[in-house]
Amino acid sequence: MANVEAVRVEGLSKSYPGRSVLRDVSFGVDVGEIFGLVGPNGAGKTTTVECVSGLRRPDGGSARVLGLDPRTQRDEVRRVLGVQLQQSALPDKLRVAEAIELYSACHRAPVEPGPLLTRLGLDAHLRTPYAKLSGGLRQRLSIALALIGAPRVVILDELTTGLDPQARRNTWSLVEEIRDAGVTVLLVTHFMEEAERLCDRVAVLDGGRIVALDTPQALIERVIRHQIVRFRPRTPLTPEMRADLAALPQVRELTEIDDRIVITGAPDVLTGVTAVLARAGVIAENLRVDSPDLDDAYLALTDTDTDSNSETGTDAATDTDVRRVGRR
Ligand SMILES: Nc1ncnc2c1ncn2[C@@H]1O[C@H](COP(=O)(O)OP(=O)(O)OP(=O)(O)O)[C@@H](O)[C@H]1O
């Protein structure tokens, strides 16, 4: 079992009548990481994790969980894999404590529920029926049910969809705690902020294919290699200062829009710009730096937006007094 991956998906394919949903999908999840699966609606994310958990049979290819085959080693996989799926609704009248008891009974070596319920903030709701739980508490319960069997790997599918921003952030902390407790996490998400914050690596699925797989930072750098710095100099720039800024190796373009300066350049352009301004004794007011994030990378990779590579935003397009001092 040395170096066995937590999850290995190899050449997975799946079709429904008239449509191909997964095409040759391959990726591996290392033990101990939080691995994200992101992509537009219908990209095939849920189908992929259902194949991993053995709930769906692929037409071709294979899935393994810690080296185990979910189709032929169902019981063994159930012992090591916890699953929280998108539409896991429980009977309305089932109380939290009853759900926990029911799921515990399905596992050979369930965890002690007390600490888990405390950690998830569910201990005050043990007698609440499922129908009366808020969205956040339902998500917490679904996490508890996925963890009750003491899994080594857990699949969390669209965990924070429908939660308010605070509940979403609380859930992120929980996911990190799960990872810190030694459980590998395969996370399906629509939220790039979530993937960027939580995931060690991210696979981008589009049209049933993996179009990119890397760390969030590498995906961002691969797709968009620029930073935009905007400021209003307290005193007008002299031609020499302007030339010094434009001559910085990181600067690709310097634009003046009335009394504002917009500089587009390499991801570290801010460092060079602030050094030149400091040397010249110029104070930059309303300094703003726009760096691309995983959202931008995702839009570029999945080809769902053509604006993500625009370099100076809308300012230049709407202003009449625009001077550009380009390097090339
Ligand atoms: N049982 C089924 N029969 C026919 N088509 C299906 C079936 N299950 C899923 N599909 C289709 O397969 C495609 C992939 O679905 P899947 O749920 O895996 O995508 P997803 O990336 O998880 O999407 P979402 O983000 O909307 O949940 C979708 O177009 C969906 O309509």
The ligand as a Gaussian input file, in Angstrom:
#p B3LYP/6-31G(d) Opt

LIG

0 1
 N      -29.301000       9.866000     -15.228000
 C      -29.023000      10.749000     -16.195000
 N      -29.568000      10.632000     -17.431000
 C      -29.283000      11.504000     -18.407000
 N      -28.446000      12.558000     -18.262000
 C      -27.890000      12.723000     -17.056000
 C      -28.130000      11.835000     -15.963000
 N      -27.415000      12.253000     -14.893000
 C      -26.742000      13.367000     -15.290000
 N      -27.025000      13.637000     -16.588000
 C      -26.463000      14.743000     -17.387000
 O      -25.081000      14.604000     -17.376000
 C      -24.450000      15.897000     -17.397000
 C      -23.437000      15.972000     -16.284000
 O      -24.136000      16.005000     -15.054000
 P      -23.395000      16.208000     -13.667000
 O      -24.448000      16.271000     -12.625000
 O      -22.331000      15.197000     -13.532000
 O      -22.742000      17.629000     -13.894000
 P      -22.162000      18.623000     -12.809000
 O      -20.872000      19.125000     -13.348000
 O      -22.151000      17.994000     -11.480000
 O      -23.257000      19.766000     -12.880000
 P      -23.835000      20.708000     -11.714000
 O      -22.751000      21.664000     -11.404000
 O      -24.992000      21.371000     -12.377000
 O      -24.215000      19.829000     -10.565000
 C      -25.561000      16.920000     -17.278000
 O      -25.805000      17.453000     -18.554000
 C      -26.734000      16.118000     -16.770000
 O      -27.945000      16.646000     -17.256000

